[in-house]
Amino acid sequence: MVCRVWHGWTTVGHAQRYDDYLQNELFPRLDRELRSHGYRGYQVLRLSRGEEVEFMTILWFDSIENVREFAGENYETPVISEKARSLLTRFAERADHYQLSGSNLFGVSNAG
């Protein structure tokens, strides 16, 4: 299993709108369009620091080939919609990809 990790930052004023976009628009669309192509879900981590809020998105895929189907041949380049760009103040120029080595999460869901 492959984990695609990416970071984006926004203002405190745009943070909830960006979070809503991710969870109500982007991730449901990925689920609809990519579930049959090795997409297995997401996690979002959010960290407030002063006037800025960092988001770390974690997307799960069966294989790096499935990531390429989603992101293209240059799969380390982030896929960022115009709507997301309008809410972000800056973002990582690269997405990193990790092989899952172990996991032990019991009953984890949307912690709110």
C-alpha distances in whole Angstrom, upper triangle without the diagonal:
4,7,10,13,17,20,23,27,29,33,33,35,32,29,30,30,27,25,27,26,22,22,25,24,21,18,20,21,17,16,19,19,15,14,15,13,9,10,9,11,13,14,18,19,23,26,29,31,35,35,32,28,25,22,18,16,12,10,7,6,5,6,8,11,10,11,14,15,15,16,18,19,19,16,16,19,19,20,23,25,29,29,26,28,31,30,29,31,28,25,23,23,19,16,14,10,8,6,6,9,10,11,15,16,18,20,18,19,21,23,26
4,7,10,13,17,20,23,26,30,31,33,30,27,28,28,24,23,25,24,20,20,23,23,19,17,19,19,16,16,19,18,14,14,16,13,10,10,10,11,11,13,16,18,21,23,27,29,32,32,29,26,22,19,16,13,10,8,6,5,6,6,6,10,9,8,11,13,13,13,15,16,16,12,13,16,16,17,20,22,26,26,23,25,28,27,25,27,25,21,19,19,16,12,10,6,6,5,6,10,12,13,16,17,20,21,19,20,21,23,25
4,6,10,13,16,20,23,26,27,29,26,23,24,25,21,20,22,21,17,18,21,20,17,15,18,18,15,15,19,18,15,15,17,15,12,10,10,10,9,10,12,14,17,20,23,25,29,29,25,22,18,16,12,10,6,6,5,6,9,9,9,12,11,9,13,14,13,13,16,17,16,12,12,15,14,15,17,20,24,24,21,22,26,24,22,24,22,18,16,17,14,10,8,5,5,6,7,10,12,12,15,15,19,20,17,17,18,20,22
4,7,10,13,17,20,24,25,27,24,21,22,22,19,18,20,19,15,17,20,19,15,14,17,17,14,15,18,17,14,15,18,15,13,11,11,11,9,10,12,13,16,18,22,23,27,26,23,20,16,13,10,8,5,5,6,8,11,10,9,12,11,8,11,13,11,10,13,15,13,10,9,11,10,11,14,17,20,20,17,19,22,21,19,21,18,15,13,13,10,6,6,5,7,9,10,14,15,16,19,18,21,22,19,19,19,21,22
4,7,10,14,17,20,22,24,21,19,20,21,17,16,19,18,14,16,19,19,15,14,18,18,15,17,20,20,17,18,21,19,16,14,14,12,10,10,10,10,13,15,18,20,23,23,19,17,13,10,7,6,5,7,9,11,15,14,13,16,15,12,14,16,14,13,16,17,15,12,10,11,10,12,13,17,20,20,16,17,21,19,17,18,16,12,10,12,9,6,5,6,8,11,12,15,16,16,19,18,21,22,19,19,18,19,20
4,7,11,14,17,19,21,18,16,18,18,14,14,17,16,13,15,19,18,14,14,18,18,16,18,21,20,18,20,23,20,19,16,16,14,12,11,10,10,12,14,16,18,21,20,16,14,10,8,6,5,7,9,12,14,18,17,15,18,17,13,15,17,14,13,16,17,15,12,10,10,8,10,11,14,17,17,13,14,17,16,13,15,12,8,7,9,7,5,7,9,11,15,16,19,20,20,22,21,24,24,21,20,19,20,20
4,7,10,14,16,18,15,13,16,16,13,13,16,15,13,16,19,18,15,16,19,20,18,20,23,23,21,23,26,24,22,19,19,17,14,12,10,9,10,11,13,14,17,16,13,10,7,6,5,6,9,12,15,18,21,21,19,22,20,17,19,21,17,16,19,20,17,15,12,12,9,12,11,14,16,16,12,13,15,13,10,11,9,6,5,9,9,8,10,13,15,18,19,21,22,22,24,22,25,25,22,21,19,20,19
4,7,11,13,15,12,11,13,13,10,11,14,13,12,15,17,17,15,16,19,19,18,21,23,23,22,24,27,25,24,21,21,19,15,14,11,11,10,11,12,13,15,14,10,8,6,5,7,8,12,14,18,20,24,24,22,24,22,19,21,22,19,17,20,22,19,17,15,13,10,12,10,12,14,13,9,10,12,10,7,8,6,4,6,9,11,10,13,16,18,22,22,25,26,25,26,25,27,27,23,22,20,20,19
4,7,10,12,10,8,12,12,10,11,15,14,13,16,19,18,17,18,21,22,21,24,26,26,25,27,30,29,27,24,24,21,18,16,13,12,10,9,10,10,12,10,7,6,4,6,9,11,15,17,21,24,27,27,26,28,26,23,24,26,22,20,24,25,22,21,18,17,14,15,13,14,15,14,10,10,11,9,6,6,5,6,9,12,14,14,16,19,21,25,25,28,28,27,28,27,29,28,25,23,21,21,19
4,7,8,6,6,10,10,8,10,13,13,13,16,18,18,17,18,21,22,22,24,27,27,27,28,32,30,29,26,26,23,19,18,14,13,11,11,10,11,11,9,6,5,7,8,11,13,17,19,23,26,30,30,28,30,28,25,27,28,24,23,26,28,25,23,21,19,16,17,14,15,14,13,10,10,10,6,4,5,7,9,12,15,17,17,20,23,25,28,28,31,31,30,31,28,31,30,26,24,21,21,19
4,5,5,6,10,10,10,12,14,15,15,18,19,20,19,21,24,25,25,27,29,30,30,31,35,34,33,29,29,26,22,20,17,15,12,11,9,10,9,6,5,6,9,11,15,17,20,23,27,29,33,34,32,34,32,29,31,31,28,26,29,32,29,27,25,23,20,20,17,18,17,15,13,12,11,8,7,7,10,12,16,18,21,21,23,26,28,31,31,34,34,32,33,31,32,31,28,26,22,22,19
4,6,5,8,10,10,11,14,15,16,17,19,20,20,22,24,25,26,28,30,31,31,32,36,35,34,30,30,26,22,20,16,15,11,10,8,9,8,6,6,6,10,12,15,17,21,24,27,30,34,35,34,36,34,31,33,33,29,28,32,34,31,29,27,26,22,23,20,20,19,17,15,15,14,11,11,11,13,15,18,21,23,23,25,28,29,32,32,34,34,32,32,29,31,30,26,24,21,20,17
4,6,7,8,10,11,13,14,16,17,18,19,20,22,24,25,26,28,30,30,31,32,36,35,35,31,31,27,24,22,18,17,14,14,11,13,12,9,9,9,13,14,18,19,23,25,29,32,35,36,35,37,35,32,33,34,30,29,32,35,32,31,29,27,23,23,20,19,18,15,14,15,13,9,11,11,15,17,20,23,25,25,27,30,32,35,34,37,36,34,35,32,33,31,28,26,22,21,18
4,6,5,6,9,10,11,12,14,15,16,16,18,20,21,22,24,26,27,27,29,32,32,31,27,27,24,21,19,16,16,13,13,12,14,14,11,9,9,11,12,15,16,20,22,26,28,32,33,32,33,31,28,30,30,26,25,29,31,29,27,26,24,20,19,16,16,15,12,10,11,10,6,8,9,12,14,18,20,22,22,25,27,29,32,32,35,34,32,33,30,32,30,26,24,20,20,17
4,5,5,6,9,10,11,12,14,15,15,16,19,20,21,23,25,26,26,27,31,30,29,25,25,21,18,16,12,12,9,10,9,12,12,10,8,6,9,9,12,14,17,19,23,26,30,31,30,32,29,26,29,29,25,24,28,30,28,26,24,23,19,19,16,16,16,13,11,13,12,8,9,10,13,14,17,20,21,20,23,25,26,29,29,31,31,29,29,26,28,26,23,20,17,17,14
4,5,5,6,8,10,10,12,13,14,15,17,19,20,21,23,25,25,26,30,30,29,25,24,21,18,16,13,13,10,12,11,14,15,13,12,10,12,11,14,15,18,20,23,26,30,31,31,32,29,27,29,29,25,25,29,32,30,27,26,25,21,20,17,17,17,14,12,15,13,10,12,14,16,17,20,22,23,22,25,26,28,30,29,32,31,29,29,26,27,25,21,19,15,15,12
4,5,5,6,9,10,10,11,12,14,16,17,18,20,22,23,24,25,29,28,28,24,24,21,18,17,14,15,13,15,14,17,18,15,14,12,13,12,15,15,19,20,23,26,30,31,30,31,29,26,28,28,24,24,27,30,29,26,25,24,20,18,15,14,14,10,10,12,11,8,10,13,15,16,19,22,23,22,25,26,28,31,30,33,33,30,31,28,29,27,24,21,17,18,15
4,5,5,6,9,10,10,10,12,14,15,16,18,20,21,21,23,26,26,25,21,22,18,15,14,11,12,11,13,13,16,17,15,13,10,11,9,12,12,15,16,20,23,26,27,27,28,25,23,25,25,21,20,24,27,25,23,22,20,16,15,12,12,12,9,7,10,9,6,8,11,13,13,16,18,19,18,21,23,25,27,27,30,30,28,29,26,27,26,22,19,16,17,15
4,5,5,6,8,10,10,11,13,15,15,17,19,20,20,21,25,25,24,20,19,16,13,11,9,10,9,12,13,16,18,16,14,10,11,8,11,10,13,15,18,21,25,26,26,28,25,22,25,25,21,21,25,28,26,23,22,21,17,16,14,14,15,12,10,13,13,10,11,14,15,15,17,20,20,18,21,22,23,26,25,28,27,25,26,23,24,22,19,16,13,14,11
4,5,5,6,8,9,10,11,13,15,16,17,19,20,21,24,25,24,20,20,16,14,13,11,13,12,15,16,19,21,19,17,14,14,12,14,13,16,17,20,22,26,28,27,29,25,24,26,25,21,22,26,29,28,25,25,23,19,18,15,14,15,12,11,14,14,11,13,17,18,18,20,22,23,21,23,24,26,28,27,30,30,27,27,24,25,23,20,16,13,15,12
4,6,5,5,6,9,10,11,12,14,16,17,18,19,23,22,22,19,19,16,14,14,12,14,14,17,18,21,22,20,17,15,15,12,14,13,15,15,19,21,24,26,25,26,23,21,23,22,19,19,22,26,25,22,22,20,17,14,12,11,12,8,8,11,11,10,12,15,16,16,18,20,21,19,22,23,25,27,27,30,30,28,28,26,27,25,22,18,15,17,15
4,6,6,5,6,8,10,10,12,14,15,15,17,20,20,19,16,16,12,10,10,9,12,12,15,17,20,22,20,17,14,13,10,11,9,12,12,15,17,21,22,22,23,20,18,20,20,16,17,20,23,22,20,19,18,14,13,11,11,13,10,8,12,13,11,12,16,16,15,16,18,18,16,19,20,21,23,23,26,26,24,25,22,24,22,19,16,13,15,14
4,6,6,6,7,10,10,11,13,15,16,16,20,20,19,15,15,11,9,10,9,12,13,16,18,21,23,22,20,16,16,12,13,11,12,12,15,18,21,23,23,24,21,20,22,21,18,19,23,26,25,22,22,21,18,16,15,14,16,13,12,16,17,14,15,19,20,18,20,22,21,19,21,21,22,24,23,26,25,23,24,21,22,19,16,13,10,13,12
4,6,7,6,9,11,11,12,15,16,16,20,21,21,17,17,14,13,13,13,16,16,19,21,24,26,24,22,19,18,15,17,14,16,15,18,20,23,25,26,26,23,21,24,22,19,20,24,27,27,24,24,23,20,17,16,14,16,13,13,17,17,15,17,21,21,20,22,24,24,22,24,24,26,27,26,30,29,26,27,24,24,22,19,16,13,16,14
4,6,6,6,9,10,11,12,14,15,18,19,19,16,17,14,13,14,14,17,17,21,22,25,27,25,22,20,19,16,17,14,16,15,17,19,22,24,24,24,21,19,21,20,16,18,21,24,24,22,22,21,17,14,13,11,13,10,11,14,15,14,16,20,20,19,21,22,22,20,23,23,25,27,26,30,30,27,28,26,27,24,22,18,16,19,17
4,6,5,6,9,10,11,12,13,17,16,17,13,14,11,11,12,12,15,16,20,22,24,26,25,22,19,17,14,14,11,13,12,14,16,19,20,20,21,17,16,18,16,13,14,17,21,20,18,19,17,14,11,10,9,12,10,9,13,14,14,15,18,18,17,18,19,19,17,19,19,22,23,23,27,27,25,27,24,26,24,21,18,16,19,18
4,5,5,6,9,10,10,11,14,14,14,10,11,8,7,10,10,14,16,19,22,25,27,26,23,19,18,14,14,10,11,9,11,13,17,18,19,19,16,15,17,16,13,14,18,21,21,18,19,18,15,13,13,12,15,14,13,16,18,16,17,21,20,18,19,20,19,17,18,18,20,21,21,24,24,22,23,21,22,20,18,15,13,17,16
4,5,5,6,9,10,10,14,15,15,11,12,9,10,13,13,17,19,23,25,28,30,29,26,23,21,18,17,14,14,12,14,15,18,20,21,21,17,17,19,17,14,17,20,23,24,21,22,21,18,16,15,14,17,15,15,19,20,19,20,24,24,22,23,24,23,20,22,21,23,24,23,27,26,24,25,22,23,21,19,16,14,18,17
4,5,5,6,8,10,13,13,14,11,13,11,12,15,16,19,21,24,26,29,32,30,27,24,22,19,19,15,15,13,15,15,18,20,20,20,16,15,17,15,12,14,17,21,21,19,20,20,17,14,14,12,15,14,14,17,19,19,20,23,23,21,22,23,22,19,22,21,23,24,24,28,28,26,27,25,26,24,22,19,18,21,21
4,5,5,5,7,10,10,11,8,10,8,10,13,14,18,20,24,26,29,31,30,27,23,21,18,17,13,13,10,11,11,14,16,16,16,12,12,14,12,9,12,15,18,19,16,18,17,15,12,13,13,16,15,15,18,20,19,20,23,23,20,20,21,19,17,18,18,19,20,20,24,24,23,25,23,24,23,21,18,18,21,21
4,6,6,5,9,10,10,7,8,7,9,13,15,19,21,25,27,30,33,32,29,25,23,20,18,15,14,11,11,11,14,16,17,17,13,14,16,14,11,15,17,21,22,18,20,20,18,15,17,16,20,19,18,21,23,22,23,26,26,23,23,24,22,19,20,19,20,21,20,24,24,22,23,21,22,21,19,16,16,20,20
4,6,6,8,10,12,10,11,11,13,17,18,22,24,28,30,33,36,34,31,28,26,23,22,18,17,14,14,14,16,18,19,18,15,16,17,14,13,16,18,22,23,20,22,22,20,17,18,17,20,19,19,22,24,24,25,28,28,25,26,26,25,22,23,22,24,24,23,27,27,25,27,25,26,24,22,19,19,23,23
4,6,7,8,10,9,11,12,14,18,19,23,25,29,31,34,36,35,32,29,27,23,22,18,17,14,14,13,15,16,17,16,12,13,14,11,10,13,15,18,20,17,20,20,18,15,16,16,19,19,19,21,23,24,24,28,27,24,24,24,23,20,22,21,22,23,23,27,27,26,28,26,28,26,24,22,22,25,25
4,5,5,7,5,8,10,12,16,18,22,24,28,30,33,36,35,31,28,26,22,20,17,15,11,11,9,11,13,14,12,9,10,12,9,8,11,13,16,18,15,18,18,17,14,16,17,20,20,19,22,24,24,24,28,26,24,23,23,21,18,19,18,19,19,20,23,24,23,25,24,25,24,23,21,21,24,25
4,5,6,5,6,8,12,15,18,22,24,28,31,34,37,36,32,29,27,23,21,17,15,12,10,9,10,13,15,14,10,12,14,12,11,14,17,19,21,18,20,21,19,17,19,20,23,23,22,25,27,26,27,30,29,26,25,25,23,20,21,18,19,19,19,22,22,21,23,22,23,22,20,19,20,23,24
4,6,7,9,12,15,19,22,25,28,32,35,37,40,39,36,33,30,26,24,21,19,15,13,11,11,13,15,13,10,13,14,11,12,15,17,19,21,19,22,23,21,19,22,22,25,25,25,27,30,30,30,33,32,29,28,28,25,22,23,20,21,20,20,23,24,23,25,24,25,25,23,22,23,27,28
4,6,9,12,15,18,21,24,27,31,34,36,39,38,35,31,29,25,23,19,17,13,12,9,9,10,11,9,6,9,10,8,9,12,13,15,18,15,18,19,19,17,20,20,24,24,23,26,28,28,28,31,29,26,25,25,22,19,20,17,18,18,18,22,23,23,25,24,26,26,24,23,24,27,28
4,6,9,12,16,19,22,25,29,32,34,37,37,33,30,27,23,21,17,15,11,8,5,5,7,9,9,6,8,11,9,9,13,14,16,18,15,17,19,18,17,20,21,25,25,24,26,29,28,28,31,29,25,24,24,21,18,18,15,15,14,15,18,19,19,21,21,23,23,21,21,22,25,26
4,6,9,13,15,19,22,25,28,31,34,33,30,26,24,20,18,14,12,8,6,4,7,9,11,11,7,8,11,10,9,12,14,17,18,14,16,18,16,15,17,18,22,22,20,23,26,25,24,27,26,23,22,22,19,16,16,14,15,14,14,18,18,18,20,19,21,21,19,18,19,22,23
4,7,11,14,17,20,24,27,30,33,33,29,26,23,20,17,14,11,8,5,5,7,10,13,13,10,11,14,14,12,15,18,20,21,17,18,20,18,17,19,20,24,23,22,24,27,26,25,28,27,24,23,23,21,17,17,14,14,14,13,16,16,15,17,16,17,17,15,14,16,19,21
4,7,10,14,17,21,24,27,30,29,26,22,20,16,14,11,8,6,5,8,10,13,15,16,13,12,16,15,13,15,18,21,21,17,18,19,17,16,17,19,22,21,19,22,24,23,22,25,24,21,21,22,20,16,16,15,15,15,14,17,17,15,16,15,16,15,13,12,12,16,17
4,7,10,13,17,20,23,26,26,22,19,16,13,10,7,5,4,6,9,13,15,16,17,14,13,17,16,14,15,19,21,21,17,17,18,15,15,16,17,20,19,17,20,22,20,19,22,21,18,18,20,18,14,14,14,14,15,14,17,17,15,16,14,16,15,12,11,11,14,15
4,7,10,13,17,20,23,23,20,16,14,10,8,6,5,7,8,12,15,17,18,20,18,16,19,20,17,18,21,24,23,19,18,19,16,16,17,18,21,20,17,20,22,19,18,21,20,17,17,20,18,15,15,14,14,16,14,17,16,14,15,12,15,14,10,9,9,11,12
4,7,10,13,16,19,19,16,12,10,7,6,5,6,9,12,15,19,20,20,23,20,18,21,21,18,18,22,24,23,20,18,19,16,16,15,17,19,18,14,17,19,16,15,18,17,15,15,18,17,14,15,15,16,18,17,20,19,17,18,15,17,16,13,11,9,10,11
4,7,10,13,17,17,14,10,8,6,5,6,8,11,14,18,21,22,22,25,23,20,23,24,21,21,25,27,25,21,20,20,17,18,17,19,21,19,16,18,20,17,15,17,16,14,15,18,17,15,15,16,17,19,18,20,19,17,18,15,18,17,13,12,11,10,11
4,7,10,13,13,11,7,6,5,6,9,11,15,18,21,25,26,25,28,26,23,26,27,23,23,27,29,26,23,21,21,18,19,18,19,21,19,15,17,18,15,13,15,15,14,15,19,18,17,18,19,20,22,21,23,23,20,21,18,20,20,16,15,12,12,10
4,6,10,11,9,6,5,7,9,12,14,18,21,24,27,28,28,31,29,26,28,30,26,25,29,31,28,25,23,23,20,21,20,22,23,21,17,19,19,16,14,15,15,14,15,19,19,18,19,21,21,24,23,25,24,22,23,20,23,22,19,18,16,14,13
4,6,8,6,4,6,9,12,15,18,21,24,28,31,32,31,34,32,29,31,32,29,28,31,33,31,28,26,25,22,23,21,23,23,21,18,19,19,15,14,14,15,15,17,21,22,21,22,24,25,28,27,29,28,26,26,24,26,25,22,21,18,16,14
4,6,5,6,8,11,14,17,20,23,27,30,33,34,33,35,34,31,33,34,31,30,33,34,31,29,26,26,23,25,23,24,25,23,20,20,20,17,15,14,14,15,17,21,22,22,23,25,26,29,29,30,30,28,28,27,29,28,25,24,22,20,18
4,6,8,11,14,17,20,23,27,30,33,37,37,36,39,37,34,36,37,34,32,35,37,34,32,29,28,25,27,24,26,25,24,21,21,20,17,16,14,15,17,19,23,24,25,26,29,30,33,32,34,34,32,32,30,32,31,28,27,24,22,20
4,7,10,14,17,20,23,26,30,33,36,37,35,38,36,33,35,36,32,31,34,36,33,31,28,27,24,25,22,23,23,21,18,18,17,14,13,11,13,16,18,21,24,24,26,29,30,33,33,35,35,33,34,31,33,32,29,28,25,23,21
4,7,10,13,16,20,23,26,29,33,33,32,34,32,29,31,32,29,27,30,32,29,27,25,23,20,22,19,20,20,18,16,15,15,12,10,9,10,12,15,18,20,20,22,25,26,30,30,32,32,30,31,29,31,30,26,25,22,21,19
4,7,10,13,16,19,23,26,30,30,29,31,29,26,29,30,26,25,28,30,27,25,23,22,19,20,17,19,19,17,14,15,15,11,10,10,11,11,14,17,19,18,20,23,24,27,27,29,29,27,27,25,27,27,23,21,19,18,16
4,7,10,13,16,20,23,26,27,25,28,26,23,25,27,23,22,25,27,24,22,19,19,16,17,15,17,18,17,13,14,15,12,10,10,10,9,11,14,15,15,16,19,20,23,23,25,25,24,25,23,25,25,21,20,18,17,16
4,6,10,13,16,19,23,24,23,25,23,20,22,24,20,19,23,25,22,20,17,17,14,15,13,15,17,15,12,13,15,12,10,11,11,9,11,14,14,13,14,17,18,21,21,23,23,22,23,21,23,22,19,17,15,15,14
4,7,10,13,16,20,20,19,22,20,17,20,21,18,17,21,22,20,17,15,15,12,14,13,16,18,17,14,15,17,15,12,14,13,10,10,13,12,10,11,13,14,17,17,19,20,18,20,18,21,21,17,16,15,15,15
4,6,10,13,17,17,17,19,17,14,17,18,15,14,18,20,18,15,14,14,11,12,12,14,17,16,13,15,17,15,13,16,14,11,11,14,12,10,11,12,13,16,16,19,19,17,19,17,20,20,16,15,14,15,15
4,7,10,13,14,14,17,15,12,16,17,14,14,17,19,18,14,13,15,12,13,14,17,20,19,16,18,21,19,17,19,18,14,13,15,13,10,10,9,10,12,12,15,15,14,16,15,18,18,15,14,14,15,16
4,7,10,12,12,14,11,9,13,13,11,12,15,17,17,13,13,14,12,12,14,16,19,19,16,19,21,20,19,21,19,16,15,16,14,10,11,9,10,12,12,15,16,15,17,16,19,19,16,15,15,17,18
4,7,9,10,12,10,9,13,13,11,13,16,18,18,14,14,16,15,15,17,19,23,22,20,22,25,24,22,25,23,20,18,19,16,13,12,10,10,10,9,13,14,13,16,15,17,18,15,15,16,18,20
4,6,7,9,6,6,10,10,10,12,14,15,16,13,14,16,15,15,18,20,24,24,22,24,27,26,25,27,25,22,20,20,17,14,13,10,10,10,10,14,15,15,18,18,20,20,18,18,19,22,24
4,7,8,7,8,11,11,12,14,16,17,18,15,16,19,18,18,21,23,27,27,25,27,30,30,28,31,29,25,23,23,20,17,15,12,12,10,10,13,15,15,18,18,21,21,20,20,22,25,27
4,5,5,7,9,10,11,13,14,14,15,12,14,17,17,18,21,23,27,28,25,27,31,30,28,31,28,24,22,22,18,15,14,10,10,9,10,14,16,17,20,21,24,25,23,23,25,27,29
4,5,5,6,9,10,10,11,10,12,9,11,14,15,15,19,22,25,26,24,25,29,28,27,29,26,22,20,19,15,12,11,8,9,9,12,15,17,19,22,23,26,27,25,25,26,28,30
4,5,5,6,9,10,9,9,12,9,12,15,16,16,20,22,25,27,25,26,30,30,28,30,28,24,22,21,17,15,14,12,13,13,15,18,21,22,25,26,28,29,27,27,28,31,32
4,5,5,7,9,10,11,13,10,13,15,15,14,18,20,23,24,23,24,27,27,26,29,27,23,21,20,17,15,14,12,13,13,15,18,20,21,24,24,26,27,25,24,25,28,29
4,5,5,6,8,9,10,7,9,11,11,11,15,17,21,22,20,21,25,24,23,25,23,19,17,17,14,11,11,9,11,12,14,18,20,20,24,23,26,26,24,23,24,26,27
4,5,5,5,6,8,5,9,10,12,11,15,17,21,22,21,22,25,26,24,26,24,20,18,17,14,12,13,11,14,15,17,21,23,24,27,27,30,30,28,27,27,30,31
4,6,6,8,10,9,12,13,13,12,15,17,20,22,21,22,25,26,25,27,25,22,21,19,17,15,16,14,17,17,19,23,25,25,28,28,30,30,28,27,27,30,31
4,6,9,10,8,11,11,10,9,12,13,17,18,17,18,22,22,21,24,22,19,18,17,15,13,14,13,16,17,19,22,24,24,27,26,28,28,26,24,24,27,27
4,7,7,5,8,7,7,6,10,12,16,17,16,17,20,21,19,22,19,16,15,13,12,10,12,12,15,17,19,23,25,25,28,27,30,30,27,26,26,28,28
4,5,5,9,9,10,9,13,15,18,20,19,19,23,24,22,24,22,19,17,15,13,12,14,14,17,19,21,25,27,28,31,30,33,33,31,29,29,32,32
4,5,9,9,12,12,16,18,21,23,22,22,25,26,25,26,24,20,18,16,13,13,14,14,17,18,21,25,27,28,32,32,35,35,33,32,32,34,35
4,6,6,9,10,14,16,19,22,20,19,23,24,22,23,20,17,15,12,10,10,12,12,16,18,21,24,27,28,31,31,34,35,32,31,31,33,33
4,5,7,9,12,15,18,20,18,18,22,23,21,22,19,16,14,12,9,8,9,9,13,15,18,21,24,24,28,28,31,31,28,28,27,30,30
4,6,9,12,16,18,20,18,17,21,21,19,20,17,13,10,8,5,5,6,8,12,14,17,20,23,24,27,27,30,31,28,27,27,29,29
4,7,9,13,15,17,15,14,18,19,16,18,14,11,9,7,5,6,9,11,15,18,21,24,26,26,30,29,32,32,29,28,27,29,29
4,6,10,12,14,12,11,15,15,13,15,12,9,8,7,6,6,9,11,15,18,20,23,25,25,28,27,30,30,27,25,24,26,26
4,7,10,12,10,10,14,15,13,16,14,11,11,10,10,9,12,14,17,20,22,25,27,26,29,28,30,30,27,25,24,26,25
4,7,8,6,7,10,11,10,13,11,9,11,10,11,11,15,17,20,23,24,28,29,28,30,29,31,30,27,25,23,25,24
4,5,5,6,9,10,11,14,13,12,14,14,15,15,18,20,23,26,27,31,32,31,33,31,33,32,28,26,24,26,24
4,5,5,6,9,10,13,13,13,16,15,17,18,21,23,26,29,30,34,35,34,36,34,36,34,31,28,26,28,26
4,5,5,7,9,12,13,14,16,17,19,19,22,24,27,30,30,34,34,33,34,32,34,32,29,26,23,25,23
4,5,5,6,10,10,10,13,14,16,15,19,21,24,27,27,31,31,30,31,29,31,30,26,24,21,23,21
4,5,5,8,8,9,12,13,15,16,19,22,25,28,29,32,33,32,34,32,34,33,29,27,25,26,24
4,6,8,10,12,15,16,18,19,23,25,28,31,32,35,36,35,36,34,36,34,31,28,25,26,24
4,7,9,11,14,16,18,19,22,24,27,30,30,33,34,32,33,31,33,31,28,25,22,23,21
4,6,7,11,13,15,16,19,22,24,28,28,31,32,31,32,30,32,31,27,25,23,23,21
4,7,11,13,16,17,20,23,26,29,30,33,34,32,34,32,34,34,30,28,25,25,23
4,7,9,12,14,17,20,23,26,28,30,31,30,32,31,33,33,29,28,25,26,24
4,6,9,10,13,16,19,23,24,27,28,27,29,28,31,31,27,26,24,24,23
4,5,7,10,13,16,20,22,24,26,26,28,27,30,30,27,26,25,25,25
4,7,10,13,17,20,23,25,27,28,30,30,33,33,30,29,27,28,28
4,6,10,13,17,19,22,24,24,27,27,30,31,28,27,26,27,27
4,7,10,14,16,19,21,21,24,24,27,27,24,24,23,24,25
4,7,10,13,15,18,18,22,22,25,26,23,23,23,24,25
4,7,10,12,15,16,20,20,24,25,22,22,23,24,26
4,6,9,11,13,17,18,21,23,20,21,22,24,25
4,6,9,11,15,17,20,22,20,22,23,25,27
4,6,8,11,13,16,19,17,19,21,22,25
4,7,11,13,17,19,18,21,23,24,27
4,7,10,13,16,15,18,21,21,25
4,6,10,12,12,15,17,18,21
4,6,10,10,13,16,16,20
4,7,6,10,13,13,16
4,6,9,13,13,16
4,6,10,10,14
4,7,8,11
4,6,9
4,6
4
